[in-house]
């Protein structure tokens, strides 16, 4: 009898520990991404773009209805332009985006105003079919004041004209 009770108790503890791990993993996320200097001013990374060390980004989550801010966390990029933001809690009913805040290079500090080069939407919920708690944000780029001379060649290699339009 004592042996049966011990087995049942041990089984219940194992089940509860598994349940605790699965529940706690759902509530902890990591958002990772990179920031680059857009040396060709075309709003995507090329072979002449540079990863930015010391740039600042901000993750902001807002309610879908009403738009009230529910989360705001800043981060700074490392030597390869990478940043990591830890997030507690599930934000299924919110829109979450990483935005450019401040460049670390005065010559490459312009934030694009059109397109999506200045923000990256991320899903921060366990109810989206993604089992990994790490969320990858699209790369974000500050634009250089003047394009590099080699950008014409880079664009031609990619099948674009000097204005960045497909040839």
C-alpha angles and dihedrals in degrees: 000000000000089000092053091048091050091051092049092047092048091048091050092050091050091049092049092049091051090047091049092050093049093047095045092049090056091058099050122070138169123211114203130184147136137244123212141180108248097218093178096045093231100119099243135083118266135175090270095049117107129220110237123231116203098017117141128229133177130212111212126183121193133184112260089226113054097358097244112165113248101171136021122174127166127207138181125223124246128225094290094046093260126140134186125202121188115213128192120202136027116281099188095138093048139079110235124192137171111223134192111251112169135359123224091213121064090203091055105038107110114121112216111243098195128055123012102290092113099050139036123199117221133188112232104184138095089223098074100082094257111123097187113086090213113096119197116214121204114258115271124213138203112206124240117237093237126022118246116255091241092059092089089060093044092051092048090051089053093049098256133121123234091277091056095253122136114263 
